Amino acid sequence: MSLLDDETAAGMVRIPAGTVDLRDDRRGARWQEDVEPFQLARLPVTLGQYWALTDTVPDPSLSHALPVTNVSWLDAVDLCNRFSDRIGLTPVYSRDAASGEVVRDPAADGYRLPTEAEWQYACKAGTTGYRYGEIDTIAWYEGNSDGRLHDVGGRRPNAWGLYDMLGNVWEWCWDLYDAEVYGAYRTFRGGGWAEAERGCGATVRRRSHPTFAIDDLGFRMARGGTSAPGGKSRD
């Protein structure tokens, strides 16, 4: 079975419904969101998958199992649609003809980016701490990465069988970071290979413009569910 087939079909993990506590330290805000059942990829999207989907000639000096990086939020949205098309699912995203804004179709059955609530809920996998395990066993980060990216799946998974939720590469989420202050900037989560230990935690939030691509930022795909940003404030 190829990496592409494995990580799109068999590689999706069913995440149960639940509730997650979220926070925005900048605003001093805390709130709670309900998460409906959905599926999340066991692994981040890899270079091998990216090359296959974009008909790119593989670089023989790079491992197919490295997570793809240097992809913008818009690139990630496009790649989710390409995955959907590849196996006959309905693409989730489209562009508004007038504004160019990305629109999500909640009825579509294709692949998409997880919301922040879904990402954090899946990362914790029923645990209550800052991380789901001891950092050197679950994550590649500044203290053990030797200053480089590593193949996916090389650290221990969380209790729900998800690998690399912390460390190795940050992961794009669907949500705007703070529309009032940062406009179109989108959120990413999880920490990366160059990140200090403190930055690799389930509740850490970072932001970037949707057109920017970074060398320690990738993504993983979700399917199903209808959870959306929002929730009741608990300030």
C-alpha positions in Angstrom: 0.0 0.0 0.0 1.4 3.4 -0.9 1.9 6.3 1.5 -0.8 8.2 -0.4 -3.4 5.5 0.0 -2.4 4.7 3.6 -2.5 8.2 4.9 -5.8 9.2 3.3 -8.0 6.2 3.7 -6.6 3.6 6.2 -4.7 6.4 8.0 -7.7 8.3 9.2 -8.5 7.9 13.0 -12.0 8.2 14.2 -12.2 10.9 17.0 -15.2 10.6 19.4 -17.4 13.5 20.4 -16.5 15.6 23.4 -15.9 19.0 24.8 -12.6 21.0 24.8 -11.5 24.0 26.9 -9.8 26.7 24.8 -8.0 29.9 25.7 -6.5 33.0 24.2 -3.8 34.3 26.5 -3.4 37.6 24.7 -7.0 38.5 25.4 -7.2 36.6 28.7 -10.2 34.7 27.3 -11.3 31.2 28.1 -14.2 29.3 26.5 -15.5 25.9 25.8 -16.5 24.2 22.6 -18.3 21.0 21.7 -16.6 18.8 19.2 -18.7 16.4 17.1 -17.3 13.0 15.9 -14.8 13.4 13.0 -11.8 11.8 11.5 -8.2 13.0 11.7 -5.2 11.7 9.8 -2.9 9.6 11.9 0.1 11.4 10.4 0.9 14.8 8.9 0.9 15.0 5.1 4.2 13.8 3.7 6.5 14.9 0.9 5.7 11.7 -0.9 2.0 12.5 -0.9 2.7 16.1 -2.0 4.8 14.9 -4.9 2.1 12.4 -6.0 -0.7 14.9 -5.8 1.1 17.7 -7.6 2.8 15.4 -10.2 6.2 16.7 -8.9 9.3 14.7 -9.7 10.6 13.5 -6.3 13.9 14.8 -5.0 16.0 11.7 -4.5 17.9 13.4 -1.7 14.8 13.6 0.5 12.8 10.9 2.2 9.2 10.4 1.0 8.2 10.1 4.7 9.3 13.6 5.7 6.3 15.9 6.5 5.7 18.4 3.8 6.6 22.0 4.8 6.8 25.4 3.1 3.2 25.2 2.3 0.9 28.2 2.9 -2.5 27.9 4.4 -3.9 28.4 0.9 -1.7 25.6 -0.4 -3.0 23.3 2.4 -6.6 24.1 1.4 -5.8 23.3 -2.2 -4.1 20.1 -1.3 -7.1 19.0 0.8 -9.2 19.4 -2.3 -6.7 17.5 -4.4 -6.8 14.6 -2.0 -10.6 14.6 -2.1 -10.6 14.6 -6.0 -8.1 11.8 -6.1 -10.4 9.3 -4.3 -13.8 10.6 -5.5 -14.9 12.7 -2.6 -16.6 16.1 -2.8 -14.0 18.9 -2.2 -14.8 21.0 0.9 -13.3 24.3 -0.2 -14.0 26.8 -3.0 -13.1 30.4 -3.7 -15.7 33.2 -3.7 -15.5 34.7 -7.2 -15.8 38.3 -6.1 -13.7 38.4 -2.9 -11.3 35.4 -3.4 -12.2 34.3 0.1 -12.0 30.6 0.8 -15.5 29.1 1.6 -16.0 25.8 3.4 -19.0 23.6 2.4 -20.0 21.8 5.7 -22.0 19.3 3.7 -19.0 18.1 1.6 -17.5 14.7 2.5 -13.9 15.5 1.4 -10.8 16.3 3.3 -10.3 19.6 5.2 -8.2 21.3 7.8 -9.2 20.7 11.4 -10.6 23.5 13.5 -8.6 24.6 16.5 -11.1 23.0 18.8 -10.8 19.7 16.9 -7.0 19.9 16.8 -6.6 20.5 20.5 -9.2 18.0 21.5 -7.5 15.3 19.4 -4.1 16.2 20.6 -5.0 15.8 24.2 -6.8 12.5 23.5 -8.5 12.4 26.8 -5.5 13.6 28.9 -5.6 16.8 31.0 -1.9 18.0 31.0 0.1 20.3 28.9 1.3 17.4 26.8 0.0 13.8 26.3 3.4 12.3 27.3 7.0 13.0 28.1 8.3 15.3 25.5 11.4 13.4 24.4 9.3 10.3 23.7 6.5 12.0 21.8 8.0 15.0 19.9 11.0 16.2 17.8 11.8 19.7 19.1 14.9 21.9 19.7 16.3 19.7 22.4 16.4 16.4 20.4 15.9 17.1 16.7 19.6 17.9 15.8 18.3 21.0 14.0 16.4 19.2 11.3 13.1 17.7 10.2 12.4 14.0 10.8 10.3 11.3 9.1 6.7 11.1 10.3 5.7 8.5 12.9 9.1 8.3 14.7 7.9 9.2 18.1 5.2 7.6 20.3 1.6 8.4 19.4 -1.0 9.7 21.8 -3.8 7.5 23.2 -5.9 7.8 20.1 -3.1 6.7 17.8 -2.1 10.1 16.4 1.6 10.7 15.7 3.5 13.9 15.8 0.7 16.1 17.2 3.5 17.9 19.0 6.9 18.7 17.5 8.5 18.1 14.1 6.2 20.4 12.2 3.5 23.0 13.2 0.1 22.3 11.7 -2.3 24.7 10.0 -5.8 24.9 11.3 -8.9 26.3 9.7 -9.5 29.2 12.1 -8.7 32.9 11.9 -6.3 33.8 14.8 -7.9 37.0 15.8 -9.8 38.8 13.0 -10.1 42.1 14.9 -6.4 42.5 15.5 -4.7 40.3 12.8 -7.2 40.3 10.0 -6.8 37.3 7.7 -4.0 35.6 9.7 -4.7 31.9 10.3 -3.8 29.7 13.3 -1.3 26.9 13.5 -0.7 24.5 16.3 1.7 21.9 17.8 5.3 23.1 17.8 8.1 22.2 15.4 11.6 20.7 15.2 13.2 24.2 16.0 10.8 25.1 18.8 11.8 25.3 22.4 10.3 22.8 24.8 7.8 25.2 26.2 6.4 25.9 22.7 5.4 22.2 22.2 2.1 22.0 24.1 -1.5 21.2 23.3 -2.7 24.7 24.0 0.0 26.8 22.2 -1.4 29.0 19.4 0.6 30.7 16.7 -0.4 32.7 13.6 0.7 33.5 10.1 -0.7 35.1 7.0 -2.5 32.5 4.7 -0.1 33.2 1.9 3.1 32.7 3.9 5.0 29.4 3.8 7.5 28.4 6.6 10.1 25.6 6.8 8.7 24.1 10.0 5.0 24.4 9.2 2.9 21.7 7.5 -0.6 20.2 8.0 -2.7 17.1 8.6 -6.2 16.4 7.2 -9.6 16.0 8.8 -12.9 14.6 7.5 -16.5 14.7 8.7 -17.9 16.6 11.7 -19.4 20.1 11.6 -17.6 21.7 14.5 -16.9 25.4 13.8 -15.1 28.2 15.6 -17.3 29.8 18.3 -18.4 28.6 21.7 -19.5 30.2 24.9 -17.0 32.6 26.6 -15.9 31.8 30.1 -14.0 35.1 30.7 
